[in-house]
Amino acid sequence: MSGTDGAGTGRRTSGARHALAQLLPPSREARLLSVGYALNAAGRGALVACLIFYLTRTVGLDTLEVGTALTTAGLIGLLVGVPFGHLADQAGPRRTAVALSVFTGVAGLLYFWVDSFVSLMLVTCLYTVTERGGSTAREALLAAVITKEAVTTRAYLRSIANIGMALGTGVAGIALAADTRSGYLAVIALNALCLLLCGVIMSRLPAFEDRAVSAIAGPRLPVLRDRPYMLVTFLNVVMLLQVQVLEVAIPLWLARHTQAPRSMVAVLLVLNTVGVVLFQVKVSRRIDTLDAALLWWRRSGLVLLAACAIFAASSGGSAAVASAVLLAGAVVHVYAEMLQSAAGWVFSLDLAPPGKQGQYQGLFNTSFPLAQMMAPSVLLPLVLGWGTAGWIILGAVFATAGYAMVPVVRWAVRTRPLPVGAEKTTEVIAR
């Protein structure tokens, strides 16, 4: 009997290890990056979920003060990606990523001593600057260390980061339920610990990538003069508004225009997270060249148009019908999101000149925070003000951004030497 139990336990353990192995990329370097990204996401997920409650309920700051500090820090954070990316190009992405991960962890601990609006502003700006810089350095490190199947590796990283974010948010839920100063301080300490461990993990990556960085003659920050790449980044910002559809537009749409229960918001967010974890790698495997990226980018715009039309249709019918329609829209939406993410990674990596990955990833990585800032002022007037017509207009914007990328990438290809392995002239680009 005990032998049977042992065999069963062994099979379960083996199955768990196999499942874990499926979530991690095959190479050692990519696995180290995955662990680092997961730690960073776990700490960030915990801190983001608790920070406002800690500052207002425990420290006693006004919500307007907290909102002003976070907004100011966010605006400053938009400006630091390129300079920190340039630093990664010059000093080496590994060295820069490790240092900034440690600095961000230390900056996060300073929330322990926040007791006024001025101290909140200083700490939040410092934390945001180092966090955004660290994100840029990690992307440059990925480009330096992973020379083959970078897009597939990036898909693994996104999947494992989603798991880390979910775990961190779950820990935050415990602190929120307790609603005590010690609980919130524990979350702040956890975030710092995760960032410090992330730095340790990054330091274990091979050192050759630091020596491989070369100073290439030319302007100090060529990315700021690279109009095609800036347009690629702008179109990515437009498409990334789709990420905020579930977080910003759907909750208010559901409450005001449908009969669906409000708990559906959580269901849709969980579905999105699970979908990315399970399928992002599979979707990304076929998107590894500019040809494929352009093809699937265009399709992602059309799929987003379909998702918007489905969301619009949820305004009629019973609670059950509205819930079913919203679920269908969320499935279509997450498929488009995975296509858009994978294609965007190809553009960001393959259109960056050799030796300049840091500053180019720094510019491209401003897409997400910029889209976050723009989303409420774009999505809410369209969806809440215009209703069904607003959803269709939003979908048409996504479809247009999908097709607009083709001439922009064709322009970018003509104006730069591409990395080895990137195709200069492709069938899709030539059309």
Disulfide bonds with the S-S distance in Angstrom:
none
